[in-house]
């Protein structure tokens, strides 16, 4: 079945109108959040050395958007293979736990598919229980959400329940058959266990609303809903049942930067008031307060060249 590239998830064009009107109505109520850069330099392109943390005592909802980079229309050649140059000294100190590898299709229709994988080895010991409808699965290391577009399956969203990492990407543009994942994001109470994580006790998926729900080990619940998907962007709506609080980040971005031509994130922009953004190279940025954060690239990179820019915004109570 061919999907119309203009199609919107949910109730068709009505959802576009609902999102647009809601965005305008909420603008005056948007909260400012503190953005803190914990990044450190590296020469290894396969090390996540970029960490951007967001803090607020009040935030209970916000949007995460992955959007194709501004240069996507200029790409003739894409690059996504690992680059292990200068990675000889980058050794993980995390423990490794063994599992029985498995693959399972958890949910499937003509247009949608959710697949779970158990890896042979993973750096954390727990498999998070995962529920769809009345069926509870023991858990998976990664869950992949696929949709059918122009006669082929497209993977658009992944989550690693064991450490709370998500990745998202829009549908590929007309001139490319595939695009890369890049920056990861975390939602919920972010803590450090060797690396930044969100500790999840249990997860579930509602196929009708395309919503993931999760219980946090630290207490509280959250949801992540797929609200919009097309060949330009994917929009995700995040909500918590209560604020995470100001002591821990309520969200974070994890990425890599070696040089501007070898990076998944090279520059940042943050909105300090309506219609006004400030900008900085990612490694020069330290801390700011803003109502929106963009993290991306202005020039093509040798690493994950087609990977999307990331936007966090619409912070609200």
C-alpha positions in Angstrom: 0.0 0.0 0.0 1.4 3.4 -0.9 1.2 6.1 1.7 0.6 9.7 0.7 3.6 11.7 1.6 1.3 14.4 2.9 -0.4 12.0 5.2 -0.5 12.9 8.9 -0.8 10.4 11.7 -4.0 10.3 13.6 -7.0 12.1 12.1 -5.6 13.3 8.8 -5.4 17.0 8.1 -7.3 17.7 11.2 -4.2 16.8 13.3 -2.1 19.4 11.4 -4.7 22.0 12.4 -4.8 20.8 16.0 -1.1 20.9 16.3 -0.8 24.3 14.7 -3.6 25.9 16.8 -2.3 24.3 20.0 1.2 25.6 19.3 0.0 29.2 19.0 -2.2 28.9 22.0 0.6 27.6 24.1 3.3 30.0 23.0 2.6 32.5 25.8 2.7 29.7 28.4 6.0 28.2 27.2 8.6 27.8 30.0 12.2 28.7 30.0 14.6 25.9 30.7 18.3 25.8 31.7 20.6 24.2 29.1 23.9 22.9 30.3 26.7 21.5 28.1 28.7 18.6 29.6 30.6 17.8 26.4 34.3 17.0 26.2 36.7 16.9 23.3 37.6 13.6 21.5 39.4 12.5 18.4 37.3 9.3 18.0 34.2 9.7 15.9 32.5 6.7 17.5 32.5 8.1 21.0 29.4 10.0 22.3 31.3 13.0 23.7 28.5 15.6 23.3 26.0 15.8 26.2 23.5 18.6 26.5 21.2 18.5 29.6 17.9 20.4 30.1 16.7 21.4 33.6 13.4 22.7 34.9 11.4 22.4 38.2 8.1 22.7 36.3 8.2 21.1 32.9 5.7 18.3 32.3 5.4 18.3 28.5 7.5 19.3 25.5 8.2 18.4 21.9 11.1 16.6 20.3 11.6 17.0 16.6 14.0 15.4 14.2 14.3 17.4 11.0 16.4 16.9 7.9 19.5 19.2 7.9 19.3 22.3 5.7 21.8 20.8 3.2 19.8 17.6 2.7 18.9 18.6 -0.9 22.5 18.9 -1.9 23.6 15.4 -1.0 24.6 13.0 -3.8 26.7 10.7 -1.6 25.8 9.7 2.0 28.2 8.4 4.7 27.1 6.3 7.7 29.7 3.6 8.2 31.6 3.6 11.5 34.9 5.5 11.6 37.3 3.9 14.1 40.2 6.3 13.3 41.8 7.5 16.6 39.6 5.1 18.6 42.4 2.8 19.8 42.5 4.4 23.3 38.7 4.6 23.7 37.9 1.6 25.8 34.6 1.2 27.5 34.8 0.3 31.2 31.1 -0.7 31.3 30.4 -4.4 32.3 29.1 -6.7 29.6 26.2 -9.1 30.3 25.2 -12.1 28.2 21.8 -12.9 26.9 20.1 -15.4 24.5 19.7 -13.3 21.3 16.2 -13.1 19.9 14.1 -11.1 17.4 10.3 -10.8 17.7 7.6 -8.9 15.7 5.5 -7.5 18.5 2.9 -5.6 16.5 2.2 -5.6 12.7 -0.4 -4.2 10.3 -0.1 -3.4 6.6 1.4 0.1 7.4 3.1 -0.4 10.8 5.5 -2.8 12.4 7.1 -2.9 15.9 10.1 -5.2 16.2 12.0 -6.1 19.4 15.6 -7.5 19.6 17.5 -9.1 22.4 21.3 -8.8 21.9 23.8 -11.4 22.7 25.6 -8.9 24.9 24.5 -5.6 26.5 26.2 -3.2 29.0 23.3 -3.3 31.5 21.9 -6.5 33.1 18.1 -5.9 33.1 15.5 -6.6 30.4 12.7 -4.1 30.9 9.1 -5.7 30.7 7.3 -4.4 27.6 3.5 -4.6 27.1 1.3 -4.3 24.0 -2.4 -4.6 24.8 -2.8 -7.5 27.3 0.5 -9.2 26.3 3.5 -8.5 28.5 6.9 -9.5 27.0 10.0 -10.2 29.1 11.8 -7.3 27.4 14.1 -6.3 24.6 17.3 -4.3 24.3 16.0 -2.3 21.4 12.6 -1.7 19.9 12.2 -0.5 16.3 9.1 1.2 14.9 8.7 0.9 11.1 6.2 2.3 8.7 5.5 1.5 5.1 6.2 4.4 2.6 6.4 4.3 -1.2 6.3 0.5 -1.3 9.1 -0.1 1.2 9.5 -0.3 5.0 11.1 2.7 6.8 12.5 2.6 10.3 11.6 5.9 11.9 12.1 5.5 15.7 14.1 3.3 18.0 14.3 3.0 21.8 16.7 1.1 24.1 14.6 0.5 27.2 17.7 -0.7 29.2 19.2 2.8 29.3 16.5 5.1 28.0 18.1 6.1 24.7 15.9 7.1 21.7 16.7 7.9 18.1 14.3 9.3 15.5 14.4 10.3 11.8 11.9 11.6 9.2 10.9 9.7 6.1 13.7 10.0 3.5 13.5 12.9 1.0 12.6 12.2 -2.6 16.1 12.0 -3.9 17.4 9.6 -1.2 16.2 6.1 -0.5 17.6 6.1 3.1 18.9 8.5 5.8 21.0 7.9 8.8 20.3 8.1 12.5 22.5 10.5 14.5 21.9 12.2 17.8 20.2 10.3 20.6 17.9 11.8 23.1 16.7 10.9 26.6 13.5 11.8 28.3 12.8 11.5 32.0 15.0 11.7 35.1 18.5 11.6 33.7 21.2 10.2 35.9 24.8 9.0 35.4 25.7 5.3 35.5 28.9 5.2 33.5 27.1 7.4 31.0 23.9 9.4 31.1 20.8 7.1 31.3 17.1 7.1 32.1 16.3 4.1 34.4 13.1 2.6 33.1 11.1 0.0 35.2 8.5 -0.9 32.5 7.3 0.1 29.1 4.2 -0.2 26.9 3.0 0.7 23.4 -0.5 1.7 22.3 -0.7 0.9 18.5 -3.8 3.1 17.9 -2.3 6.3 19.2 1.3 5.4 18.4 2.2 6.2 22.0 5.0 4.7 24.2 4.4 4.8 27.9 7.0 4.2 30.6 7.4 3.9 34.4 10.6 5.4 35.8 12.6 3.5 38.5 13.0 6.9 40.3 9.2 7.3 40.3 6.7 8.9 38.0 5.5 8.0 34.5 5.9 9.4 31.0 4.6 9.1 27.5 6.1 9.7 24.0 3.6 10.0 21.2 4.3 10.1 17.5 2.4 13.2 16.4 3.6 13.9 12.9 5.7 12.2 10.2 6.6 13.2 6.7 9.6 13.7 4.4 10.7 16.7 6.3 10.4 15.9 10.0 9.2 13.6 12.7 7.5 15.3 15.7 7.2 13.5 19.1 5.2 14.8 22.0 6.5 14.0 25.5 4.5 14.2 28.7 5.2 13.4 32.4 2.6 12.8 35.1 4.7 15.1 37.3 7.8 17.3 36.9 11.2 15.6 37.2 12.3 18.4 39.4 15.3 20.8 39.2 18.0 18.5 40.6 18.1 16.1 37.6 17.8 16.9 33.9 14.3 16.1 32.5 15.9 15.5 29.0 19.3 15.3 27.3 20.9 15.0 23.9 23.8 12.7 23.3 25.9 13.0 20.2 29.4 13.3 18.8 31.8 16.0 17.6 35.4 15.7 16.5 35.6 18.6 14.0 32.8 20.5 12.1 33.3 18.2 9.1 33.2 15.1 11.4 30.3 15.5 13.7 26.6 14.6 14.2 26.1 18.0 16.0 28.3 21.0 15.3 26.3 24.0 16.2 23.5 25.0 18.7 20.8 27.7 18.6 18.5 28.6 21.5 15.6 30.9 21.6 15.9 33.5 24.4 12.7 35.3 23.6 10.0 35.3 20.9 11.6 35.7 17.5 15.2 35.9 18.8 17.8 33.1 18.8 21.4 33.0 19.9 23.9 30.6 18.3 27.3 29.0 19.1 29.6 26.2 18.1 28.7 23.2 20.2 32.1 22.9 21.9 32.2 26.6 22.7 28.7 26.7 24.4 28.6 26.4 28.2 25.2 27.3 29.6 22.1 29.3 28.7 18.4 29.7 29.5 16.0 29.4 26.6 12.5 28.3 25.3 13.8 26.2 22.4 17.0 24.3 21.6 18.2 23.4 18.1 21.3 21.1 17.7 22.5 20.3 14.2 24.9 21.1 11.4 25.2 23.7 8.7 27.7 21.9 6.5 27.8 18.2 5.5 29.8 15.9 7.8 31.8 12.9 7.0 30.0 11.1 9.8 26.3 10.2 9.4 26.0 12.9 6.7 22.2 12.6 6.3 21.3 12.4 10.0 18.7 14.8 11.2 19.0 18.0 13.3 17.3 17.8 16.7 14.9 20.4 18.2 13.5 20.5 21.7 10.7 23.1 22.3 7.2 23.8 23.6 8.2 23.3 27.2 5.1 23.5 29.4 3.5 22.6 32.7 
